[in-house]
């Protein structure tokens, strides 16, 4: 009833359907490709483009052609965006606390370390029997002479200084396309305080005797708790030792203090059955972990260094005599 391309008003009859089966369906008129037709399509006023194709079966007789199409349901508004990190419906039960300066710097350095270096960790275990015997035998005399107790970290500082001289790559660092070899041994010792983690540095630790190392560790730990450490005492280390064992950690993979290339992780001492001279016996054992920058330190060097630390700690007489 209406020519293709003509505009019609709402409710106007545009076609009449026959209910007879033998009624012949009109063939679809050829599609117009005139510029006016294209404009009508873009504007949405091309009624012919909205009609069903002639090749499709006719609509069921029960459908009135003059019925207006039902209006589309309204589009629901999208829910407000949820704040990242805040569970939905829990906003009244969270608390936002700004990071402390120490925590911010620690976070920045850890992210920098993980993105700038290629870290790998190797492990070993150490029999602490002889070191514990020395502490038990000499603790009273040592404290009377030096005013401090004998700890475990001082043994590892001494052992690491000797090991780093044998394996200098672990005391080096990457600077662009160059490797900087440090011919001094400034050992950082991680100390946990209420505000976070500090790593004060023992300067020229290789030149200190055992008692001097123990005294330096005790002094740095005390002043760290009292917030009396200077900035120069917290920077410039060449190697770091951390002891998660004081909190009960059995094993971990510590991250080096970038740009340092390696860090030694001490852990809790636990009695375990071990085989010595083909006999099963109970010994105080400690797992140790060495995380290193694989860009400049090969696995052979890292494993050999950790084995050397094990040998020094298991034979402390040789360690203290620096043999």
Secondary structure, 3 states (H helix, E strand, C coil): CCCCCCCCCCCCCCCCCCCCCCCCCCCCCCCCCCHHHHHHHHHCCCHHHHCCCCCCCCCCCCCCCCCCCCCCCCCCCCCCCCCCCCCCCCHHHCCCCCCCHHHHHHHHHHHHHHHHCCEEEEEEEEECHHHHHHHHHHHHHHHHHHCCCCCCHHHHHHHHHHHHHHCHHHHEEEECCEEEECCCCCEEEEEEECCEEEEEEECCHHHCCHHHHHHHHHHHHHHHHCCCCCHHHCCCCCEEEEEHHHHCCCCCCCCCCCCCCEEEEECCEEEEEEEECCEEEEEEEEEEEEEEECCCCCHHHHHHHHHHHHHHHHCHHHHHCCC
